[in-house]
Amino acid sequence: MEMFEEPALPILLYHQCPPNLERQFDVIRKSGYKTVHLAEVLSYFEKPSKIPPDYLVLTFDDALLDFFDIAVPLLKHFDFSATICVPTGRISSNSQDRSLDNWENNENSTNPVMTWDELKELKQLVKTDSAALIEFASHSASHVNLNNLADKEALRHEIFSSKTELQDRLGVQDPIFFCFPYGAGEGKFSNLL
């Protein structure tokens, strides 16, 4: 039996879009990377084998409007895949009721969160090979620090209601990825779920 090293996969995590995002994407393309969704590499982890060395995942947290306005046109231009991590309780149905990205105590932030209609638009976008441009991952319901939740039911609500809402509102088929706001701590969640 052939033994493989643990799978390695570069993942770039963005919150707000940096001013040089187009330049970064150009470097990624010129370096020969192929952007993939997390779902495309899941099998490499389920049955450990070498992930192709040119695979790279782009993730964007918090469903901020600059992703829609800045990143999406660039993703389409470069024909790149991306994963967006959505805190479903922060998403509004109306652009007049957008919440601002201030849940990390950044009171000066002016980057609003997308609406459900904008997320639905993203769901329809495809790459030149007809694959989905955007993959959706759950990022909790309210974007609280889950490391501070001691109540099992509150934790389950944050995780599972956000996944259900992505299914119900966007038709995302069984969103299997969950992005922990503020990180997952030190494995404390395994006994709560």
C-alpha positions as CSV (number, residue, x, y, z in Angstrom):
1,M,0.0,0.0,0.0
2,E,1.4,3.4,-1.0
3,M,1.6,5.9,1.8
4,F,0.9,9.6,1.1
5,E,1.8,12.6,3.0
6,E,-1.0,14.4,4.7
7,P,-3.0,16.4,2.1
8,A,-1.8,20.0,1.8
9,L,-4.0,22.6,0.3
10,P,-3.3,26.4,0.1
11,I,-6.4,28.3,1.2
12,L,-6.5,32.1,1.0
13,L,-9.0,33.7,3.4
14,Y,-10.3,37.2,2.8
15,H,-12.6,39.3,4.8
16,Q,-12.7,42.7,3.1
17,C,-11.4,42.8,-0.5
18,P,-7.9,44.4,-0.4
19,P,-7.1,47.2,-2.8
20,N,-4.7,45.0,-4.7
21,L,-7.0,42.0,-5.2
22,E,-6.8,42.1,-9.0
23,R,-3.0,42.0,-8.7
24,Q,-3.2,39.1,-6.3
25,F,-5.5,37.2,-8.7
26,D,-3.1,37.9,-11.5
27,V,-0.2,36.4,-9.5
28,I,-2.3,33.4,-8.7
29,R,-3.0,32.8,-12.4
30,K,0.6,33.5,-13.5
31,S,1.8,31.0,-10.8
32,G,-0.2,28.3,-12.5
33,Y,-2.7,27.7,-9.7
34,K,-6.2,26.2,-10.4
35,T,-8.8,27.6,-8.0
36,V,-11.2,25.0,-6.7
37,H,-14.1,24.8,-4.3
38,L,-13.7,22.9,-1.0
39,A,-16.2,20.3,-2.3
40,E,-13.8,19.5,-5.2
41,V,-11.0,18.5,-2.8
42,L,-13.1,16.7,-0.1
43,S,-12.4,13.3,-1.6
44,Y,-8.6,13.8,-1.1
45,F,-9.2,14.1,2.6
46,E,-11.8,11.3,2.9
47,K,-9.4,8.9,1.2
48,P,-6.0,10.5,1.8
49,S,-4.1,11.0,-1.4
50,K,-2.0,13.7,-2.8
51,I,-3.9,16.9,-3.7
52,P,-2.7,18.2,-7.0
53,P,0.0,20.8,-6.2
54,D,-1.6,23.5,-8.3
55,Y,-4.9,23.5,-6.4
56,L,-5.8,26.6,-4.3
57,V,-9.0,27.6,-2.6
58,L,-10.2,31.2,-2.3
59,T,-12.6,31.9,0.6
60,F,-14.4,35.1,1.6
61,D,-15.9,35.5,5.0
62,D,-18.9,37.4,6.2
63,A,-20.8,37.9,2.9
64,L,-19.7,41.5,2.7
65,L,-21.0,43.7,-0.2
66,D,-17.4,44.4,-1.4
67,F,-17.3,40.7,-2.4
68,F,-20.3,41.3,-4.7
69,D,-19.0,44.6,-6.0
70,I,-15.3,44.0,-6.3
71,A,-14.4,40.3,-6.0
72,V,-17.1,38.8,-8.2
73,P,-16.2,40.8,-11.3
74,L,-12.6,39.8,-10.8
75,L,-13.5,36.1,-10.2
76,K,-15.5,36.2,-13.5
77,H,-12.6,37.9,-15.3
78,F,-10.0,35.3,-14.1
79,D,-12.5,32.4,-14.3
80,F,-11.7,31.6,-10.7
81,S,-13.8,29.6,-8.2
82,A,-14.5,31.0,-4.7
83,T,-16.2,29.9,-1.5
84,I,-18.3,32.5,0.4
85,C,-18.9,31.9,4.1
86,V,-22.3,33.3,5.0
87,P,-23.5,34.4,8.5
88,T,-27.2,33.9,7.7
89,G,-28.7,35.9,10.5
90,R,-26.8,39.0,9.3
91,I,-28.3,38.8,5.8
92,S,-31.2,41.1,5.0
93,S,-34.0,40.8,2.5
94,N,-33.8,44.5,1.8
95,S,-30.9,46.7,0.8
96,Q,-32.2,49.5,3.1
97,D,-31.7,47.2,6.1
98,R,-28.2,46.1,5.5
99,S,-26.2,45.4,8.6
100,L,-22.7,46.8,8.7
101,D,-19.6,44.8,9.3
102,N,-19.3,45.9,12.9
103,W,-19.6,42.6,14.8
104,E,-15.8,42.5,15.4
105,N,-16.0,45.7,17.4
106,N,-14.9,47.8,14.4
107,E,-17.2,50.7,14.8
108,N,-15.6,52.6,11.9
109,S,-16.4,49.9,9.3
110,T,-18.7,50.9,6.4
111,N,-18.7,47.7,4.5
112,P,-22.3,46.4,4.5
113,V,-23.4,42.8,4.3
114,M,-25.0,41.5,1.1
115,T,-28.8,40.8,0.8
116,W,-30.5,37.5,0.1
117,D,-31.2,38.7,-3.5
118,E,-27.5,39.4,-4.1
119,L,-26.6,36.0,-2.7
120,K,-29.2,34.5,-5.1
121,E,-27.5,36.2,-8.0
122,L,-24.2,34.7,-6.9
123,K,-25.8,31.2,-6.9
124,Q,-26.6,31.6,-10.6
125,L,-23.1,32.5,-11.7
126,V,-21.0,29.9,-13.6
127,K,-17.5,29.6,-14.9
128,T,-16.6,29.0,-18.6
129,D,-16.7,25.3,-18.0
130,S,-20.3,25.7,-16.6
131,A,-19.3,24.8,-13.1
132,A,-20.5,27.1,-10.3
133,L,-18.5,30.2,-9.8
134,I,-19.4,30.4,-6.1
135,E,-19.6,27.7,-3.4
136,F,-21.6,28.6,-0.2
137,A,-20.5,27.6,3.3
138,S,-22.2,28.3,6.6
139,H,-20.6,30.8,8.9
140,S,-23.1,30.6,11.8
141,A,-26.4,32.3,12.3
142,S,-25.3,35.5,14.1
143,H,-21.5,35.5,13.8
144,V,-21.0,35.2,17.6
145,N,-17.8,33.8,19.0
146,L,-18.7,30.1,19.3
147,N,-15.8,29.5,21.7
148,N,-17.8,31.5,24.3
149,L,-21.0,29.5,24.0
150,A,-21.4,27.0,26.7
151,D,-25.0,26.1,26.0
152,K,-25.2,23.1,23.7
153,E,-28.6,24.2,22.2
154,A,-27.3,27.7,21.4
155,L,-24.3,26.2,19.7
156,R,-26.4,23.8,17.7
157,H,-28.7,26.6,16.7
158,E,-25.8,28.8,15.4
159,I,-24.4,25.9,13.3
160,F,-27.4,24.0,12.0
161,S,-30.0,26.9,11.5
162,S,-27.4,28.6,9.3
163,K,-27.0,25.5,7.2
164,T,-30.8,25.1,6.9
165,E,-31.3,28.7,5.9
166,L,-28.7,28.3,3.1
167,Q,-30.7,25.3,1.9
168,D,-34.1,27.0,2.1
169,R,-33.2,30.4,0.8
170,L,-30.6,29.6,-1.8
171,G,-31.2,26.0,-2.6
172,V,-27.7,25.1,-1.6
173,Q,-27.6,21.3,-1.5
174,D,-26.6,20.1,1.9
175,P,-23.9,22.7,2.7
176,I,-21.3,20.5,4.3
177,F,-18.7,23.1,5.2
178,F,-18.9,25.3,8.3
179,C,-16.6,28.2,8.8
180,F,-16.2,29.0,12.5
181,P,-16.4,32.7,13.3
182,Y,-13.2,33.6,15.3
183,G,-11.8,30.0,14.8
184,A,-12.7,26.7,16.3
185,G,-10.8,26.9,19.5
186,E,-9.0,23.8,20.7
187,G,-11.4,21.0,19.8
188,K,-13.9,21.9,22.5
189,F,-16.9,21.5,20.1
190,S,-16.6,17.8,19.5
191,N,-18.3,16.9,22.8
192,L,-21.0,19.6,22.4
193,L,-22.4,18.5,19.1
